[in-house]
Amino acid sequence: MPVSYRPIALAVICGIAMFCTACGSKNKGKIEGKWKMTDAPGANQKEQDNFKEMAEKGLYVYFDFQPDNTLNLGLHSDNADMMKMLKALAPNQQISWNAKYKLLSGEGVEFYDLPKNMQGEGGGGIFGKNKDRARTKVKIDGDNMTMTDDDGKQARLTRVK
């Protein structure tokens, strides 16, 4: 009886396909879009209080992940008057910045080409200090996202609809 190699070849191809899928990002196709930060990664009470005060005034930090791996992040308000005031008070009227991101295997996401003003001492938040690139774990559950940095600090975000 001749041995048929087709079933064996098919099993090998299916196994390779399953292995490659397991190595991919858990966030592919889920991270794209605009996300509003609902809980800051502040390491101290003062930073948490500042974040709560911003929220009370209708301001929030957002992350807008584009399919081409660009990221726009900044401050926003749904109140037009608050946006005018925010821009007027911001240095050079800049309230948004661009960076890039790359999906890694599992829940990993690498951010790079971070804006210079987010790299200095006291800047960075979830990105850490003095870094032009950073890695975080990003867990997405429906319209909720949790970013966790290397120090275990977490930021929570919800999808803007």
Phi and psi in radians as a Rosetta constraint file:
Dihedral C 1 N 2 CA 2 C 2 CIRCULARHARMONIC -1.290 0.35
Dihedral N 2 CA 2 C 2 N 3 CIRCULARHARMONIC 2.503 0.35
Dihedral C 2 N 3 CA 3 C 3 CIRCULARHARMONIC -1.498 0.35
Dihedral N 3 CA 3 C 3 N 4 CIRCULARHARMONIC 2.254 0.35
Dihedral C 3 N 4 CA 4 C 4 CIRCULARHARMONIC -1.643 0.35
Dihedral N 4 CA 4 C 4 N 5 CIRCULARHARMONIC 2.178 0.35
Dihedral C 4 N 5 CA 5 C 5 CIRCULARHARMONIC -1.594 0.35
Dihedral N 5 CA 5 C 5 N 6 CIRCULARHARMONIC -0.124 0.35
Dihedral C 5 N 6 CA 6 C 6 CIRCULARHARMONIC -1.047 0.35
Dihedral N 6 CA 6 C 6 N 7 CIRCULARHARMONIC -0.844 0.35
Dihedral C 6 N 7 CA 7 C 7 CIRCULARHARMONIC -1.073 0.35
Dihedral N 7 CA 7 C 7 N 8 CIRCULARHARMONIC -0.647 0.35
Dihedral C 7 N 8 CA 8 C 8 CIRCULARHARMONIC -1.174 0.35
Dihedral N 8 CA 8 C 8 N 9 CIRCULARHARMONIC -0.795 0.35
Dihedral C 8 N 9 CA 9 C 9 CIRCULARHARMONIC -1.075 0.35
Dihedral N 9 CA 9 C 9 N 10 CIRCULARHARMONIC -0.736 0.35
Dihedral C 9 N 10 CA 10 C 10 CIRCULARHARMONIC -1.099 0.35
Dihedral N 10 CA 10 C 10 N 11 CIRCULARHARMONIC -0.731 0.35
Dihedral C 10 N 11 CA 11 C 11 CIRCULARHARMONIC -1.109 0.35
Dihedral N 11 CA 11 C 11 N 12 CIRCULARHARMONIC -0.715 0.35
Dihedral C 11 N 12 CA 12 C 12 CIRCULARHARMONIC -1.136 0.35
Dihedral N 12 CA 12 C 12 N 13 CIRCULARHARMONIC -0.793 0.35
Dihedral C 12 N 13 CA 13 C 13 CIRCULARHARMONIC -1.088 0.35
Dihedral N 13 CA 13 C 13 N 14 CIRCULARHARMONIC -0.763 0.35
Dihedral C 13 N 14 CA 14 C 14 CIRCULARHARMONIC -1.101 0.35
Dihedral N 14 CA 14 C 14 N 15 CIRCULARHARMONIC -0.710 0.35
Dihedral C 14 N 15 CA 15 C 15 CIRCULARHARMONIC -1.103 0.35
Dihedral N 15 CA 15 C 15 N 16 CIRCULARHARMONIC -0.744 0.35
Dihedral C 15 N 16 CA 16 C 16 CIRCULARHARMONIC -1.119 0.35
Dihedral N 16 CA 16 C 16 N 17 CIRCULARHARMONIC -0.755 0.35
Dihedral C 16 N 17 CA 17 C 17 CIRCULARHARMONIC -1.075 0.35
Dihedral N 17 CA 17 C 17 N 18 CIRCULARHARMONIC -0.738 0.35
Dihedral C 17 N 18 CA 18 C 18 CIRCULARHARMONIC -1.160 0.35
Dihedral N 18 CA 18 C 18 N 19 CIRCULARHARMONIC -0.681 0.35
Dihedral C 18 N 19 CA 19 C 19 CIRCULARHARMONIC -1.107 0.35
Dihedral N 19 CA 19 C 19 N 20 CIRCULARHARMONIC -0.784 0.35
Dihedral C 19 N 20 CA 20 C 20 CIRCULARHARMONIC -1.144 0.35
Dihedral N 20 CA 20 C 20 N 21 CIRCULARHARMONIC -0.646 0.35
Dihedral C 20 N 21 CA 21 C 21 CIRCULARHARMONIC -1.136 0.35
Dihedral N 21 CA 21 C 21 N 22 CIRCULARHARMONIC -0.674 0.35
Dihedral C 21 N 22 CA 22 C 22 CIRCULARHARMONIC -1.175 0.35
Dihedral N 22 CA 22 C 22 N 23 CIRCULARHARMONIC -0.473 0.35
Dihedral C 22 N 23 CA 23 C 23 CIRCULARHARMONIC -1.392 0.35
Dihedral N 23 CA 23 C 23 N 24 CIRCULARHARMONIC -0.242 0.35
Dihedral C 23 N 24 CA 24 C 24 CIRCULARHARMONIC -1.347 0.35
Dihedral N 24 CA 24 C 24 N 25 CIRCULARHARMONIC 3.122 0.35
Dihedral C 24 N 25 CA 25 C 25 CIRCULARHARMONIC -1.353 0.35
Dihedral N 25 CA 25 C 25 N 26 CIRCULARHARMONIC 2.443 0.35
Dihedral C 25 N 26 CA 26 C 26 CIRCULARHARMONIC -1.343 0.35
Dihedral N 26 CA 26 C 26 N 27 CIRCULARHARMONIC -0.188 0.35
Dihedral C 26 N 27 CA 27 C 27 CIRCULARHARMONIC -1.785 0.35
Dihedral N 27 CA 27 C 27 N 28 CIRCULARHARMONIC -0.040 0.35
Dihedral C 27 N 28 CA 28 C 28 CIRCULARHARMONIC -1.054 0.35
Dihedral N 28 CA 28 C 28 N 29 CIRCULARHARMONIC 2.206 0.35
Dihedral C 28 N 29 CA 29 C 29 CIRCULARHARMONIC 1.433 0.35
Dihedral N 29 CA 29 C 29 N 30 CIRCULARHARMONIC -0.130 0.35
Dihedral C 29 N 30 CA 30 C 30 CIRCULARHARMONIC -1.923 0.35
Dihedral N 30 CA 30 C 30 N 31 CIRCULARHARMONIC -0.441 0.35
Dihedral C 30 N 31 CA 31 C 31 CIRCULARHARMONIC -1.440 0.35
Dihedral N 31 CA 31 C 31 N 32 CIRCULARHARMONIC -0.426 0.35
Dihedral C 31 N 32 CA 32 C 32 CIRCULARHARMONIC -1.085 0.35
Dihedral N 32 CA 32 C 32 N 33 CIRCULARHARMONIC 2.429 0.35
Dihedral C 32 N 33 CA 33 C 33 CIRCULARHARMONIC 2.156 0.35
Dihedral N 33 CA 33 C 33 N 34 CIRCULARHARMONIC -3.099 0.35
Dihedral C 33 N 34 CA 34 C 34 CIRCULARHARMONIC -1.722 0.35
Dihedral N 34 CA 34 C 34 N 35 CIRCULARHARMONIC 2.329 0.35
Dihedral C 34 N 35 CA 35 C 35 CIRCULARHARMONIC -2.190 0.35
Dihedral N 35 CA 35 C 35 N 36 CIRCULARHARMONIC 2.375 0.35
Dihedral C 35 N 36 CA 36 C 36 CIRCULARHARMONIC -1.800 0.35
Dihedral N 36 CA 36 C 36 N 37 CIRCULARHARMONIC 2.240 0.35
Dihedral C 36 N 37 CA 37 C 37 CIRCULARHARMONIC -1.313 0.35
Dihedral N 37 CA 37 C 37 N 38 CIRCULARHARMONIC 2.192 0.35
Dihedral C 37 N 38 CA 38 C 38 CIRCULARHARMONIC -1.891 0.35
Dihedral N 38 CA 38 C 38 N 39 CIRCULARHARMONIC -0.281 0.35
Dihedral C 38 N 39 CA 39 C 39 CIRCULARHARMONIC -2.565 0.35
Dihedral N 39 CA 39 C 39 N 40 CIRCULARHARMONIC 2.121 0.35
Dihedral C 39 N 40 CA 40 C 40 CIRCULARHARMONIC -1.404 0.35
Dihedral N 40 CA 40 C 40 N 41 CIRCULARHARMONIC 2.705 0.35
Dihedral C 40 N 41 CA 41 C 41 CIRCULARHARMONIC -1.517 0.35
Dihedral N 41 CA 41 C 41 N 42 CIRCULARHARMONIC 0.296 0.35
Dihedral C 41 N 42 CA 42 C 42 CIRCULARHARMONIC -0.923 0.35
Dihedral N 42 CA 42 C 42 N 43 CIRCULARHARMONIC 2.368 0.35
Dihedral C 42 N 43 CA 43 C 43 CIRCULARHARMONIC -1.469 0.35
Dihedral N 43 CA 43 C 43 N 44 CIRCULARHARMONIC -0.252 0.35
Dihedral C 43 N 44 CA 44 C 44 CIRCULARHARMONIC -2.302 0.35
Dihedral N 44 CA 44 C 44 N 45 CIRCULARHARMONIC 2.937 0.35
Dihedral C 44 N 45 CA 45 C 45 CIRCULARHARMONIC -1.126 0.35
Dihedral N 45 CA 45 C 45 N 46 CIRCULARHARMONIC -0.619 0.35
Dihedral C 45 N 46 CA 46 C 46 CIRCULARHARMONIC -1.058 0.35
Dihedral N 46 CA 46 C 46 N 47 CIRCULARHARMONIC -0.786 0.35
Dihedral C 46 N 47 CA 47 C 47 CIRCULARHARMONIC -1.123 0.35
Dihedral N 47 CA 47 C 47 N 48 CIRCULARHARMONIC -0.696 0.35
Dihedral C 47 N 48 CA 48 C 48 CIRCULARHARMONIC -1.112 0.35
Dihedral N 48 CA 48 C 48 N 49 CIRCULARHARMONIC -0.723 0.35
Dihedral C 48 N 49 CA 49 C 49 CIRCULARHARMONIC -1.121 0.35
Dihedral N 49 CA 49 C 49 N 50 CIRCULARHARMONIC -0.718 0.35
Dihedral C 49 N 50 CA 50 C 50 CIRCULARHARMONIC -1.070 0.35
Dihedral N 50 CA 50 C 50 N 51 CIRCULARHARMONIC -0.716 0.35
Dihedral C 50 N 51 CA 51 C 51 CIRCULARHARMONIC -1.121 0.35
Dihedral N 51 CA 51 C 51 N 52 CIRCULARHARMONIC -0.764 0.35
Dihedral C 51 N 52 CA 52 C 52 CIRCULARHARMONIC -1.119 0.35
Dihedral N 52 CA 52 C 52 N 53 CIRCULARHARMONIC -0.686 0.35
Dihedral C 52 N 53 CA 53 C 53 CIRCULARHARMONIC -1.116 0.35
Dihedral N 53 CA 53 C 53 N 54 CIRCULARHARMONIC -0.706 0.35
Dihedral C 53 N 54 CA 54 C 54 CIRCULARHARMONIC -1.046 0.35
Dihedral N 54 CA 54 C 54 N 55 CIRCULARHARMONIC -0.799 0.35
Dihedral C 54 N 55 CA 55 C 55 CIRCULARHARMONIC -1.091 0.35
Dihedral N 55 CA 55 C 55 N 56 CIRCULARHARMONIC -0.682 0.35
Dihedral C 55 N 56 CA 56 C 56 CIRCULARHARMONIC -1.106 0.35
Dihedral N 56 CA 56 C 56 N 57 CIRCULARHARMONIC -0.501 0.35
Dihedral C 56 N 57 CA 57 C 57 CIRCULARHARMONIC -1.560 0.35
Dihedral N 57 CA 57 C 57 N 58 CIRCULARHARMONIC 0.062 0.35
Dihedral C 57 N 58 CA 58 C 58 CIRCULARHARMONIC 1.465 0.35
Dihedral N 58 CA 58 C 58 N 59 CIRCULARHARMONIC 0.257 0.35
Dihedral C 58 N 59 CA 59 C 59 CIRCULARHARMONIC -1.729 0.35
Dihedral N 59 CA 59 C 59 N 60 CIRCULARHARMONIC 2.585 0.35
Dihedral C 59 N 60 CA 60 C 60 CIRCULARHARMONIC -2.628 0.35
Dihedral N 60 CA 60 C 60 N 61 CIRCULARHARMONIC 2.770 0.35
Dihedral C 60 N 61 CA 61 C 61 CIRCULARHARMONIC -1.600 0.35
Dihedral N 61 CA 61 C 61 N 62 CIRCULARHARMONIC 2.404 0.35
Dihedral C 61 N 62 CA 62 C 62 CIRCULARHARMONIC -2.241 0.35
Dihedral N 62 CA 62 C 62 N 63 CIRCULARHARMONIC 2.719 0.35
Dihedral C 62 N 63 CA 63 C 63 CIRCULARHARMONIC -2.179 0.35
Dihedral N 63 CA 63 C 63 N 64 CIRCULARHARMONIC 2.172 0.35
Dihedral C 63 N 64 CA 64 C 64 CIRCULARHARMONIC -2.049 0.35
Dihedral N 64 CA 64 C 64 N 65 CIRCULARHARMONIC 1.769 0.35
Dihedral C 64 N 65 CA 65 C 65 CIRCULARHARMONIC -1.510 0.35
Dihedral N 65 CA 65 C 65 N 66 CIRCULARHARMONIC 2.107 0.35
Dihedral C 65 N 66 CA 66 C 66 CIRCULARHARMONIC -1.681 0.35
Dihedral N 66 CA 66 C 66 N 67 CIRCULARHARMONIC 2.643 0.35
Dihedral C 66 N 67 CA 67 C 67 CIRCULARHARMONIC -1.067 0.35
Dihedral N 67 CA 67 C 67 N 68 CIRCULARHARMONIC -0.389 0.35
Dihedral C 67 N 68 CA 68 C 68 CIRCULARHARMONIC -1.526 0.35
Dihedral N 68 CA 68 C 68 N 69 CIRCULARHARMONIC 0.280 0.35
Dihedral C 68 N 69 CA 69 C 69 CIRCULARHARMONIC 1.238 0.35
Dihedral N 69 CA 69 C 69 N 70 CIRCULARHARMONIC 0.371 0.35
Dihedral C 69 N 70 CA 70 C 70 CIRCULARHARMONIC -1.694 0.35
Dihedral N 70 CA 70 C 70 N 71 CIRCULARHARMONIC 2.692 0.35
Dihedral C 70 N 71 CA 71 C 71 CIRCULARHARMONIC -2.299 0.35
Dihedral N 71 CA 71 C 71 N 72 CIRCULARHARMONIC 2.275 0.35
Dihedral C 71 N 72 CA 72 C 72 CIRCULARHARMONIC -1.966 0.35
Dihedral N 72 CA 72 C 72 N 73 CIRCULARHARMONIC 2.234 0.35
Dihedral C 72 N 73 CA 73 C 73 CIRCULARHARMONIC -2.327 0.35
Dihedral N 73 CA 73 C 73 N 74 CIRCULARHARMONIC 2.636 0.35
Dihedral C 73 N 74 CA 74 C 74 CIRCULARHARMONIC 3.092 0.35
Dihedral N 74 CA 74 C 74 N 75 CIRCULARHARMONIC -2.834 0.35
Dihedral C 74 N 75 CA 75 C 75 CIRCULARHARMONIC -1.877 0.35
Dihedral N 75 CA 75 C 75 N 76 CIRCULARHARMONIC 2.543 0.35
Dihedral C 75 N 76 CA 76 C 76 CIRCULARHARMONIC -2.633 0.35
Dihedral N 76 CA 76 C 76 N 77 CIRCULARHARMONIC 2.776 0.35
Dihedral C 76 N 77 CA 77 C 77 CIRCULARHARMONIC -2.516 0.35
Dihedral N 77 CA 77 C 77 N 78 CIRCULARHARMONIC 2.545 0.35
Dihedral C 77 N 78 CA 78 C 78 CIRCULARHARMONIC -1.397 0.35
Dihedral N 78 CA 78 C 78 N 79 CIRCULARHARMONIC -0.122 0.35
Dihedral C 78 N 79 CA 79 C 79 CIRCULARHARMONIC -1.667 0.35
Dihedral N 79 CA 79 C 79 N 80 CIRCULARHARMONIC 2.058 0.35
Dihedral C 79 N 80 CA 80 C 80 CIRCULARHARMONIC -1.052 0.35
Dihedral N 80 CA 80 C 80 N 81 CIRCULARHARMONIC -0.704 0.35
Dihedral C 80 N 81 CA 81 C 81 CIRCULARHARMONIC -1.137 0.35
Dihedral N 81 CA 81 C 81 N 82 CIRCULARHARMONIC -0.669 0.35
Dihedral C 81 N 82 CA 82 C 82 CIRCULARHARMONIC -1.142 0.35
Dihedral N 82 CA 82 C 82 N 83 CIRCULARHARMONIC -0.658 0.35
Dihedral C 82 N 83 CA 83 C 83 CIRCULARHARMONIC -1.116 0.35
Dihedral N 83 CA 83 C 83 N 84 CIRCULARHARMONIC -0.733 0.35
Dihedral C 83 N 84 CA 84 C 84 CIRCULARHARMONIC -1.076 0.35
Dihedral N 84 CA 84 C 84 N 85 CIRCULARHARMONIC -0.783 0.35
Dihedral C 84 N 85 CA 85 C 85 CIRCULARHARMONIC -1.126 0.35
Dihedral N 85 CA 85 C 85 N 86 CIRCULARHARMONIC -0.744 0.35
Dihedral C 85 N 86 CA 86 C 86 CIRCULARHARMONIC -1.041 0.35
Dihedral N 86 CA 86 C 86 N 87 CIRCULARHARMONIC -0.825 0.35
Dihedral C 86 N 87 CA 87 C 87 CIRCULARHARMONIC -1.115 0.35
Dihedral N 87 CA 87 C 87 N 88 CIRCULARHARMONIC -0.683 0.35
Dihedral C 87 N 88 CA 88 C 88 CIRCULARHARMONIC -1.131 0.35
Dihedral N 88 CA 88 C 88 N 89 CIRCULARHARMONIC -0.596 0.35
Dihedral C 88 N 89 CA 89 C 89 CIRCULARHARMONIC -1.508 0.35
Dihedral N 89 CA 89 C 89 N 90 CIRCULARHARMONIC -0.336 0.35
Dihedral C 89 N 90 CA 90 C 90 CIRCULARHARMONIC -1.323 0.35
Dihedral N 90 CA 90 C 90 N 91 CIRCULARHARMONIC 2.476 0.35
Dihedral C 90 N 91 CA 91 C 91 CIRCULARHARMONIC -1.003 0.35
Dihedral N 91 CA 91 C 91 N 92 CIRCULARHARMONIC 2.226 0.35
Dihedral C 91 N 92 CA 92 C 92 CIRCULARHARMONIC 1.001 0.35
Dihedral N 92 CA 92 C 92 N 93 CIRCULARHARMONIC 0.362 0.35
Dihedral C 92 N 93 CA 93 C 93 CIRCULARHARMONIC 0.987 0.35
Dihedral N 93 CA 93 C 93 N 94 CIRCULARHARMONIC 0.438 0.35
Dihedral C 93 N 94 CA 94 C 94 CIRCULARHARMONIC -1.636 0.35
Dihedral N 94 CA 94 C 94 N 95 CIRCULARHARMONIC 2.088 0.35
Dihedral C 94 N 95 CA 95 C 95 CIRCULARHARMONIC -2.165 0.35
Dihedral N 95 CA 95 C 95 N 96 CIRCULARHARMONIC 0.098 0.35
Dihedral C 95 N 96 CA 96 C 96 CIRCULARHARMONIC -2.466 0.35
Dihedral N 96 CA 96 C 96 N 97 CIRCULARHARMONIC 2.703 0.35
Dihedral C 96 N 97 CA 97 C 97 CIRCULARHARMONIC -2.450 0.35
Dihedral N 97 CA 97 C 97 N 98 CIRCULARHARMONIC 2.746 0.35
Dihedral C 97 N 98 CA 98 C 98 CIRCULARHARMONIC -1.965 0.35
Dihedral N 98 CA 98 C 98 N 99 CIRCULARHARMONIC 2.579 0.35
Dihedral C 98 N 99 CA 99 C 99 CIRCULARHARMONIC -2.624 0.35
Dihedral N 99 CA 99 C 99 N 100 CIRCULARHARMONIC -2.998 0.35
Dihedral C 99 N 100 CA 100 C 100 CIRCULARHARMONIC -2.297 0.35
Dihedral N 100 CA 100 C 100 N 101 CIRCULARHARMONIC 2.768 0.35
Dihedral C 100 N 101 CA 101 C 101 CIRCULARHARMONIC -2.442 0.35
Dihedral N 101 CA 101 C 101 N 102 CIRCULARHARMONIC 2.741 0.35
Dihedral C 101 N 102 CA 102 C 102 CIRCULARHARMONIC -2.397 0.35
Dihedral N 102 CA 102 C 102 N 103 CIRCULARHARMONIC 2.285 0.35
Dihedral C 102 N 103 CA 103 C 103 CIRCULARHARMONIC -1.366 0.35
Dihedral N 103 CA 103 C 103 N 104 CIRCULARHARMONIC 2.297 0.35
Dihedral C 103 N 104 CA 104 C 104 CIRCULARHARMONIC -1.839 0.35
Dihedral N 104 CA 104 C 104 N 105 CIRCULARHARMONIC -3.127 0.35
Dihedral C 104 N 105 CA 105 C 105 CIRCULARHARMONIC -1.177 0.35
Dihedral N 105 CA 105 C 105 N 106 CIRCULARHARMONIC 2.654 0.35
Dihedral C 105 N 106 CA 106 C 106 CIRCULARHARMONIC 1.144 0.35
Dihedral N 106 CA 106 C 106 N 107 CIRCULARHARMONIC -2.230 0.35
Dihedral C 106 N 107 CA 107 C 107 CIRCULARHARMONIC -1.735 0.35
Dihedral N 107 CA 107 C 107 N 108 CIRCULARHARMONIC 0.106 0.35
Dihedral C 107 N 108 CA 108 C 108 CIRCULARHARMONIC -1.275 0.35
Dihedral N 108 CA 108 C 108 N 109 CIRCULARHARMONIC 2.443 0.35
Dihedral C 108 N 109 CA 109 C 109 CIRCULARHARMONIC -2.404 0.35
Dihedral N 109 CA 109 C 109 N 110 CIRCULARHARMONIC 2.291 0.35
Dihedral C 109 N 110 CA 110 C 110 CIRCULARHARMONIC -1.873 0.35
Dihedral N 110 CA 110 C 110 N 111 CIRCULARHARMONIC 2.272 0.35
Dihedral C 110 N 111 CA 111 C 111 CIRCULARHARMONIC -1.835 0.35
Dihedral N 111 CA 111 C 111 N 112 CIRCULARHARMONIC 2.403 0.35
Dihedral C 111 N 112 CA 112 C 112 CIRCULARHARMONIC -2.582 0.35
Dihedral N 112 CA 112 C 112 N 113 CIRCULARHARMONIC 3.017 0.35
Dihedral C 112 N 113 CA 113 C 113 CIRCULARHARMONIC 0.942 0.35
Dihedral N 113 CA 113 C 113 N 114 CIRCULARHARMONIC 0.730 0.35
Dihedral C 113 N 114 CA 114 C 114 CIRCULARHARMONIC -1.194 0.35
Dihedral N 114 CA 114 C 114 N 115 CIRCULARHARMONIC 2.546 0.35
Dihedral C 114 N 115 CA 115 C 115 CIRCULARHARMONIC -1.016 0.35
Dihedral N 115 CA 115 C 115 N 116 CIRCULARHARMONIC 2.495 0.35
Dihedral C 115 N 116 CA 116 C 116 CIRCULARHARMONIC -0.989 0.35
Dihedral N 116 CA 116 C 116 N 117 CIRCULARHARMONIC -0.684 0.35
Dihedral C 116 N 117 CA 117 C 117 CIRCULARHARMONIC -1.247 0.35
Dihedral N 117 CA 117 C 117 N 118 CIRCULARHARMONIC -0.100 0.35
Dihedral C 117 N 118 CA 118 C 118 CIRCULARHARMONIC -1.796 0.35
Dihedral N 118 CA 118 C 118 N 119 CIRCULARHARMONIC 0.077 0.35
Dihedral C 118 N 119 CA 119 C 119 CIRCULARHARMONIC -1.796 0.35
Dihedral N 119 CA 119 C 119 N 120 CIRCULARHARMONIC -0.300 0.35
Dihedral C 119 N 120 CA 120 C 120 CIRCULARHARMONIC -1.385 0.35
Dihedral N 120 CA 120 C 120 N 121 CIRCULARHARMONIC 3.087 0.35
Dihedral C 120 N 121 CA 121 C 121 CIRCULARHARMONIC -1.010 0.35
Dihedral N 121 CA 121 C 121 N 122 CIRCULARHARMONIC 2.224 0.35
Dihedral C 121 N 122 CA 122 C 122 CIRCULARHARMONIC 1.527 0.35
Dihedral N 122 CA 122 C 122 N 123 CIRCULARHARMONIC -0.159 0.35
Dihedral C 122 N 123 CA 123 C 123 CIRCULARHARMONIC -1.794 0.35
Dihedral N 123 CA 123 C 123 N 124 CIRCULARHARMONIC 3.073 0.35
Dihedral C 123 N 124 CA 124 C 124 CIRCULARHARMONIC 1.774 0.35
Dihedral N 124 CA 124 C 124 N 125 CIRCULARHARMONIC -0.711 0.35
Dihedral C 124 N 125 CA 125 C 125 CIRCULARHARMONIC 0.929 0.35
Dihedral N 125 CA 125 C 125 N 126 CIRCULARHARMONIC -2.016 0.35
Dihedral C 125 N 126 CA 126 C 126 CIRCULARHARMONIC -1.136 0.35
Dihedral N 126 CA 126 C 126 N 127 CIRCULARHARMONIC -0.329 0.35
Dihedral C 126 N 127 CA 127 C 127 CIRCULARHARMONIC -1.538 0.35
Dihedral N 127 CA 127 C 127 N 128 CIRCULARHARMONIC -0.169 0.35
Dihedral C 127 N 128 CA 128 C 128 CIRCULARHARMONIC 1.478 0.35
Dihedral N 128 CA 128 C 128 N 129 CIRCULARHARMONIC -3.038 0.35
Dihedral C 128 N 129 CA 129 C 129 CIRCULARHARMONIC -1.870 0.35
Dihedral N 129 CA 129 C 129 N 130 CIRCULARHARMONIC 2.550 0.35
Dihedral C 129 N 130 CA 130 C 130 CIRCULARHARMONIC 0.959 0.35
Dihedral N 130 CA 130 C 130 N 131 CIRCULARHARMONIC 0.707 0.35
Dihedral C 130 N 131 CA 131 C 131 CIRCULARHARMONIC -2.199 0.35
Dihedral N 131 CA 131 C 131 N 132 CIRCULARHARMONIC 2.446 0.35
Dihedral C 131 N 132 CA 132 C 132 CIRCULARHARMONIC -1.748 0.35
Dihedral N 132 CA 132 C 132 N 133 CIRCULARHARMONIC -0.057 0.35
Dihedral C 132 N 133 CA 133 C 133 CIRCULARHARMONIC -2.581 0.35
Dihedral N 133 CA 133 C 133 N 134 CIRCULARHARMONIC 2.676 0.35
Dihedral C 133 N 134 CA 134 C 134 CIRCULARHARMONIC -2.659 0.35
Dihedral N 134 CA 134 C 134 N 135 CIRCULARHARMONIC 2.667 0.35
Dihedral C 134 N 135 CA 135 C 135 CIRCULARHARMONIC -2.061 0.35
Dihedral N 135 CA 135 C 135 N 136 CIRCULARHARMONIC 2.440 0.35
Dihedral C 135 N 136 CA 136 C 136 CIRCULARHARMONIC -2.387 0.35
Dihedral N 136 CA 136 C 136 N 137 CIRCULARHARMONIC 2.871 0.35
Dihedral C 136 N 137 CA 137 C 137 CIRCULARHARMONIC -1.725 0.35
Dihedral N 137 CA 137 C 137 N 138 CIRCULARHARMONIC 2.297 0.35
Dihedral C 137 N 138 CA 138 C 138 CIRCULARHARMONIC -2.106 0.35
Dihedral N 138 CA 138 C 138 N 139 CIRCULARHARMONIC 2.051 0.35
Dihedral C 138 N 139 CA 139 C 139 CIRCULARHARMONIC -1.929 0.35
Dihedral N 139 CA 139 C 139 N 140 CIRCULARHARMONIC 2.176 0.35
Dihedral C 139 N 140 CA 140 C 140 CIRCULARHARMONIC -2.019 0.35
Dihedral N 140 CA 140 C 140 N 141 CIRCULARHARMONIC 2.203 0.35
Dihedral C 140 N 141 CA 141 C 141 CIRCULARHARMONIC -2.238 0.35
Dihedral N 141 CA 141 C 141 N 142 CIRCULARHARMONIC 1.673 0.35
Dihedral C 141 N 142 CA 142 C 142 CIRCULARHARMONIC 1.146 0.35
Dihedral N 142 CA 142 C 142 N 143 CIRCULARHARMONIC -2.072 0.35
Dihedral C 142 N 143 CA 143 C 143 CIRCULARHARMONIC -1.718 0.35
Dihedral N 143 CA 143 C 143 N 144 CIRCULARHARMONIC 0.300 0.35
Dihedral C 143 N 144 CA 144 C 144 CIRCULARHARMONIC -2.072 0.35
Dihedral N 144 CA 144 C 144 N 145 CIRCULARHARMONIC 2.386 0.35
Dihedral C 144 N 145 CA 145 C 145 CIRCULARHARMONIC -2.224 0.35
Dihedral N 145 CA 145 C 145 N 146 CIRCULARHARMONIC 2.447 0.35
Dihedral C 145 N 146 CA 146 C 146 CIRCULARHARMONIC -2.170 0.35
Dihedral N 146 CA 146 C 146 N 147 CIRCULARHARMONIC 2.168 0.35
Dihedral C 146 N 147 CA 147 C 147 CIRCULARHARMONIC -1.824 0.35
Dihedral N 147 CA 147 C 147 N 148 CIRCULARHARMONIC 2.282 0.35
Dihedral C 147 N 148 CA 148 C 148 CIRCULARHARMONIC -2.192 0.35
Dihedral N 148 CA 148 C 148 N 149 CIRCULARHARMONIC 2.169 0.35
Dihedral C 148 N 149 CA 149 C 149 CIRCULARHARMONIC -1.538 0.35
Dihedral N 149 CA 149 C 149 N 150 CIRCULARHARMONIC -3.122 0.35
Dihedral C 149 N 150 CA 150 C 150 CIRCULARHARMONIC -1.106 0.35
Dihedral N 150 CA 150 C 150 N 151 CIRCULARHARMONIC -0.449 0.35
Dihedral C 150 N 151 CA 151 C 151 CIRCULARHARMONIC -1.542 0.35
Dihedral N 151 CA 151 C 151 N 152 CIRCULARHARMONIC 0.019 0.35
Dihedral C 151 N 152 CA 152 C 152 CIRCULARHARMONIC 1.531 0.35
Dihedral N 152 CA 152 C 152 N 153 CIRCULARHARMONIC 0.008 0.35
Dihedral C 152 N 153 CA 153 C 153 CIRCULARHARMONIC -1.229 0.35
Dihedral N 153 CA 153 C 153 N 154 CIRCULARHARMONIC 2.444 0.35
Dihedral C 153 N 154 CA 154 C 154 CIRCULARHARMONIC -2.124 0.35
Dihedral N 154 CA 154 C 154 N 155 CIRCULARHARMONIC 2.519 0.35
Dihedral C 154 N 155 CA 155 C 155 CIRCULARHARMONIC -2.109 0.35
Dihedral N 155 CA 155 C 155 N 156 CIRCULARHARMONIC 2.449 0.35
Dihedral C 155 N 156 CA 156 C 156 CIRCULARHARMONIC -1.994 0.35
Dihedral N 156 CA 156 C 156 N 157 CIRCULARHARMONIC 2.437 0.35
Dihedral C 156 N 157 CA 157 C 157 CIRCULARHARMONIC -2.366 0.35
Dihedral N 157 CA 157 C 157 N 158 CIRCULARHARMONIC 2.707 0.35
Dihedral C 157 N 158 CA 158 C 158 CIRCULARHARMONIC -2.172 0.35
Dihedral N 158 CA 158 C 158 N 159 CIRCULARHARMONIC 2.603 0.35
Dihedral C 158 N 159 CA 159 C 159 CIRCULARHARMONIC -1.206 0.35
Dihedral N 159 CA 159 C 159 N 160 CIRCULARHARMONIC 2.352 0.35
Dihedral C 159 N 160 CA 160 C 160 CIRCULARHARMONIC -1.512 0.35
Dihedral N 160 CA 160 C 160 N 161 CIRCULARHARMONIC 2.224 0.35
